[in-house]
Structure formats: structure tokens, C-alpha cells
């Protein structure tokens, strides 16, 4: 009788499934509903776009993003010239290993080489009008990656020499197994393997897979082709019309219409960012890793679950995060800098390269990308201090969805004012 009364009482005391006190956790059906609604709403926007503008994707315009003259490839030539800086670093390291030059002389050569790596392409892009903004951004991106790789190459080899001189037997044996058994051609081959490998941090021995999986390689190649075509389609079909319609509200400082254009731009811009993330960090980097049998495939973590801004920046781009941690953040801590100062310095370093990769190809300096990156510091403090759990995750997503299109509109408006306002053909097109 007592058990029966207890069962009746338990049946009467039932929380609703959507109540926070309920132990119910399975919301898969609601998630599916959200996905269906998202697909339907975007399908409506896509159909509306086609009915209003027609098909805007033009292969000739796609090619013109990279080349002004099909017989002139200045950005590609600029990338080829980067081999000079690779060979300078390799030759310098050989001289240092042989003791032909001192550490101070080697350091001066590295400083000069790394400085020229950043300055030389910048001067060429600014002075050579035949380089398009997209071509310039590609070339500068290659040189930026090379700068980070060669800096890591310099540091790791210096650490190995210091440990060898300190009679660290384990690392001394590891170093001798690489340097003493390799010929000059082997060292050059290993150097270029590092240059092409999907990592920014140099190692004496990279993990290698046993063989190339052709099925995996072909799937990644298909994804690369498919997703980059999607990015170009969204840019020409969706973003360009919105940007064109945003010029007049920006010039007239019509804040209500500017806000409406910003929200319209946020969806395609964020979609492009997500597609680009998958295309670059998953498809492309895995394709290169598989082709080179490179074993360390940790290119990203679960940044989409970020509850703080700091967690997002630590997990969405693992190669850059590892480089900053190894060659920038920890050395600052070892020199006595505090954690806050070191973190701020890392954001400043990242902000510089964001601005470098945007302002130089556009041939104008507005610091929107720089200020956007530096604004992450107070935003990270605010989210970590006042928001938790799902609220923090929502704040991270909101900063990604809204923050980027603001910078896009600012740069497009300034580029229009700087380069296109006096050209009636371009002005009419925009």
C-alpha cells in the first residue's frame, strides 16, 4: 500500500519537459526543425535573388579577380621569387651548423631576411598596378606563411644547437641523426617539405603516415573544387548586389538603411566564412597533408562550442595558435612579461598581420581590421566576466556574424571613395 501511494505521488510530481528542472535532454527534433527552417528561409532568399538580379556569376569576372592581363602573372611571379628567401635561410643554417659564422652574424642575417620577406612583397604590390587586390592578398598570404615558417626554422635550430652545446644527449643524438646523415640535397628536400607541409612549426622529424590513401585524397580534391565554386557563387550572386546597394546609404549616413544593409550582408558573409573554413582547414590542408603523408592533422578544435572569445581564438586555427604559443607567448613569459601583457601582445601581432593582408592589397590604410582584432581584448574580458554557457557561445557567434560584415562595408566604402569615385565606369557599376 505504501509503495502504491509513493508511485502515485511520484506520478503527480512531474516537471514539464521544457522546464529547467526536467532531466529531459533530447532536443534532436527541435534541432532538425531549426535546420529545416534555416534551409527554407535561405531558399526563399536565393530564389528572390535570382528573380531580382538573374544569374550574376561570370567566369570572366572570376578570372579578373586574379589577373588583369591573362598574359601577365605578377602575383605568381612574386610567389616564385620567395624561393630566394628559403635558400638564404637554408644556407645560413648550414653555415651556423658548421661554425663558419657566429650566432650574432647568423641572427643579423635572419633579421634581414625576415624583414625583407615582409617588406619586399608589400612594396611590389603597392608599386605594381597590374597586381589585382585578390592576387596581391594571395601573394602576401604566401609570404606571411613563409615568414612564420622561417622564424620557427630559425628558433628550433638555435634551440638544438644550444642543447647540443650543453651536452643534452637525447636531443644531441636526435640532432645528429638529422644533420649528420643528410646530404646537402637531403637537407634542401627536407626544407622544402617543411615549406609545403600544413604546419607553421618546424620539427626535426615530422610524423609521417605509411601511405597515401587515394580515396581520401580524391574526396578532399572534390570538396576543394566544390566549395571554392560555392564561395565564388555566393560572392558574385549574393554579396556583390548587397554591397552595391550599400554605397548610397553609407555616403548619405542613413543609419537605418545602413543597419538593414549590414544585416542583409551578415548572412552571405558568414556563410562564405563557414565554407572557407571547411575548404581551407579541412579539405585543403588534409589534401596537402595526405599528399605529403604528413601525420599531424590537428588543424582545428571544436571552436563552434566556444563559450569565450579566448577559447575561440585558441581553437579555430590550431597551426597559428601553436606558433604563437611556442614562438611568441611563452618566450614573452620567460622574459618576465605577465600573462595579460603577453596575451595583448599576441592580439597586437595578429592584428598587424590582419591589417597587412587587407590594407596592402587594397592599397589603402584604414586600420579597420587592426581595430577589429584589438577590440577582441575588451570583448573577451566582457564575455568571460559576465556571460556563461550558452550565453557566452551566443556572444561568440554574434561577434562572428555581425563583426565581419561591418569591416567589409567599411573597406568597400573606403575603397570606392579612394579608387572608384572618380572613375564613372566603376562608379556606375557599383
N, C-alpha and C positions, 0 to 999 in steps of 0.2 A: 504493500500500500504506500509506504514511504517513497519507494523508488518511482512509483507511478506519479505521485504528486511532484516529485523532483523533475521528472520528464515533462510534465505539464507546465511547470514553472519555466523550465528552460525553453520550451516551445513558445511561451508567451513573451520572453525576453529576447527578441531577435532584432538586431540592428539592420537597417536598410543597407543594401549592397553598396550604394554610392556614399554611404556615411563614412567619415574618417575613422570611426570606432569599429567598422566592419573589417574582418580579416580577408575580405574578397580582394583579389589582386589581378584577376584575369580580365583585361580590357582589350583583348585582341580584336573583338568585333568592332569596338569603337575606333580603334586604330585603322582597321580596314575601311570603316565609314569615312574617316578623315582622308584617307588616300583616295577613295572614290570621288569625294567632293573636290579634292585638290585637282584630280585629273579632269573632272568635268568643267571646273571653273577655268582652268588653263586651256582646255579645248575650246571653250567659248571665246577666250581672248585670242587664241590662234586663228579661229575662223573669222572673227571680227577684223583682225589684222589683214588677212588675205582679201576679204571683201573690200576693205578700205584702200589698201595700197597695191594689191596684186602681188606677184612674185618679184621680190627685190634682189634676190641673190643673183649676182652676176659674176661668172668666173673671171672675167677681165678685171673687175674691181678687186677680186680676191688677190690676183697676181700683182695688181698695182699697189697693194699694201706693202709688198716686199720689194718690188722693183719699179723704178721709174722708166728705165730703159731695159728691154729684155736682153740687150747685148752688153750691158754693164752690170756687174755684180759686186759693187763696192763692199757690202756687208760681208759677203762670203770671202772676199779677198782679205778683209780685215781679220776675220777669224783664222785664215790660213797663216797670217803673219804672227799669230800668237805662238807658233812653234818656236820662234826665236827666243821667247822668254822661258819656255820649257827647257830648251837646250842650255841656256845660260844657268838656270838653276841646277841642272844635272852636272854641268861642267864645274860649277862652283863647289858642289858637294863632293865631287871626285877629288878636287884639289885639297879640300879640307880633310877628307879621309886619308889622303896620302901625306898630309902635313906640309904641303907645298906653300900654303898660305896660312896666316894666323886666323884665329877666331874673329878678331876685330875686323880684319880685311874682309873675311867672308861675310860678316854681318853688314858691313857697308855695301858690299855687292848686292846682298839680298834686299837691303833697304832701297837701293837704287832700282833694282829690277822690279820689286813690288810696286814702287811708286810709279814707274813708267807704265806698268800694266794697267793702272787706273787712269793715268793722265793721257797716255797716247791714244786710246780709242775715243776718249772724250773729245780731244782736240780734232781728231779726224771727223767724227760725227758732226761737230759744231761747224767745221770749216768746209765740209764737202756736201754741197746741196743735193747731190744725186742719191744720197742715202735717205731712204724714207724713215719716218718715225718707227714703224714696226721693224724694219731692217736694223735700224740703229739700236733699238731695245734688245733685239736678239743678239747682236754683236756685243753689246755691253754686258748682257747677261752671261755670255760665254766668258768674257774677260773677268767678270766678278767671281764666277765659279773658279776660274783658274787662279785668281788672287788668293782665294781661301784655301785651295788645294796646295799651292806652293808655300803658303805660310805654314800650313800643317807639315809639309815636307821638310821645311827648314827646322821647325821645332822638334819634330820626332828624331831627326838625325842628330841634332845637337844634344838632345837628352841621351841618346845612345852613346855618343862619344863621351859625354860626361860620366856615364855609368861605367863605360869600359875603362876609362882612366881611373875610376875609383875601385877597380878590380871586382866589379859585380859579376861573378862567374856565370850565373844563369843567363843574364842578358848579354854578356860578352860572347858566350857560345852561340846565342841566337843571332847576334850581330855578325859573327864570323861566318855563320852558315849562309848568310845572305851576301855579304860583301866579298868574302874571300873566295867563294866558289863560283861567283858570277863573272863572266867576261864583260867587256865594255858593251857588246851588243845585248847581252842579257840584262844589264842594268838599264839600258835605254828602253828595252822592251818592257821591263817591269815598271819603269817610269811612265810610259805611255799607257800601260794597263791601268795604273792608278789615275791618270788623267781622264780616261774614259769610264772608269768604274763609277757606279752610282753611290759615291760617298765623298765626303769632304775631308775626312780624317785619314791621314797616312798611317799605314802599318807596315811592319817588316814582312809579315806573312798574312795575307788576306785569306779568310775561309773560302774554300772552293767546293762547288758541287761536283759530283762524279761525272755527270754527262749533261748534254743539252737535251731537254725534253721538247721535241718538235711540236707536239700538240699544244703544249703550254705556250710556246713561242708564237705559234700561228694565231692562237686566241688573243694574245696580247697585241699582236700586229693588227688584227681585225678591229679590236677595241680602239687602238690608236687612230686608225683611219676613220672609223665610225664617229667617235666622239669629237675629233677635231672638225669634222664636217658639220656636226651639230653646233659646235661653238660658232663657226663662221656663219651658219644659217641664222642663229639667234641674233648675232651681232647685226647683220645686214637687214634681216626681216623685222626685228623687234626693237633693238636698241637704237639704231640709226634714226628711225622715224620719231621716236620719243625725244631723242637729243635735238633733232632739228626743230621740233615744236617747242623746245625749252628755251631757245635762244631769245625770243621776244620777251617772255616773262622775266628772264634774267636781266635783259637790258632795261626793261621798264621797272624792275624791282617790284614786281607784282607778287607779294609773298604768298597769297592764297593759291595762285596758279603755279608758283614755284613749288609749293608743297605738294600740289597734285601731281606735277611732273616728276617730282622726286619719288613719290610713292609708285608711280607708273614705271619708273626706271628701276626701282628696287627689285622687282620680280625677275625681269630678264637678266639683270646684272648678277643677282645672287645665283640664278640658275647657271649662268656661264661660269661663275666661280666654283660651284659644286662640280660641274662637268670637267672643268680644267683640273681641279684637284684629283679626280679619279683618273683623268687622262695622263697627268704628269706623274703623280706619286704612286699610282698603282700600275696602270698599263705600261707607260713608257719606261719607268725605272725598273719594273720587273722584266720588261723586254730586254733592256740592256744588261741587266744582271744575269738573265738566263743565257744570253748570247756570250757573255764573258765568263759564265759559270761562277759568278760572284755569289758567295754564300750568305752574306748578311743582308737579309731583305727587310730589316726593321726600318721602314720608311715613314711610318706614321703610327700613332696610337689612337685610342678612342676619343679624339678631340670633340666629337659630337655630343659626348656626355659631360663636357666641361661645365663645372659649376662656378668656376672662377676664370677671370681673364688670364691669369698667370698659367693655369693648367692648360688652357687652350694653346698659348704660345709655346709651351713646353712639349706639346704632343702632336701638333698638326704638321710640323716639318722637322722630323727627327734628325736628318743629316745636319741641318743648320743648328739645331739645338745642341747636338753633340759637339759640333765645332765650337760654338760659343762657350759651352761649359768647359771644354778641355783647354782651349787656347786663349780665352778671354776672361771668363768669370772666375775660374779657380786661380789663374795667375794673379788676378787683382786681389783675391782673398789672401793669397800667400804673401803679397806685398803689404798687407796690413789694412786694406780697404774694407769697410763694413759691407754687410750684405745689401743694404738699401742702396748704397752708393754703387756697388758692383752691378746690381740689377738695373739701376738707372743708366749706367754706362753701357750695358748691353742693349737696352732700348735705344739709346742715342746712336750706337753703332748701327743697329738695324734701321733706324730712321734715316741715317745718312745714305745707306745703300738703296732704300726705297725711293728716296728723292733722286739719287744718282741715276737710277734706272728709268725714271719717268721724265724728269726735267731736261736731261741732256738730249734724249731722242726728240723731244718736243721743241728743243732749242729755246726754252724759256724757263725762268726760275721763279716759282711762286710758293714753294715750301708747303704745299697742301699735304703731300704725302708725309713729309717730315713732321708736320704738326699733328697729323692724324696718328702717327706712331707714338709720338711723345704724349699725346692725350691718353694713350693706353695706361700710363702710370697712375694718374688720379682715378681713372675708371676702374683699374684693377683694385686699387685701395677701397673704393666705394663698394664694389660688388663683394669683395671679401669681408668687408666690415658689416654691411647692412643686409646683404642678401644671402640666402642659403638654399641648398637643394634645387628644386625646380625653378624657383625664382632666380637663382643665380644662373642656371642654364638658359632660362629665357632671356636674361640680360645679355649673355654672351651671343646668343643668336640674333638678338635685336641689334647689337653693335655691328655684327657682320652684315646684316640685311640692309640697315639704314646708313651705316658709316661709309661704306664703299661708294654707293651712288652719289653721296654728297661730294666726295673728292672727284668723281668722274665728271659731274656737272661743272665743278669749279675749273677743272683743267680744260674741258671742252670749251667753256665760255672764254677763258683766257686765251686759249689757242686761236679761237675765232677772232677775238679782238686783235691779237698780235699778228696773225699771219693771213687772215682771210677777209677782214673787213674792207680792205682797200681793193680786193680782187672781186669784181662784180660777178664773175662766173661762179666762183666758190661761194660767195655770199648768197647768190640766188639758190645754189644747190642746198645750202644749209637753211 
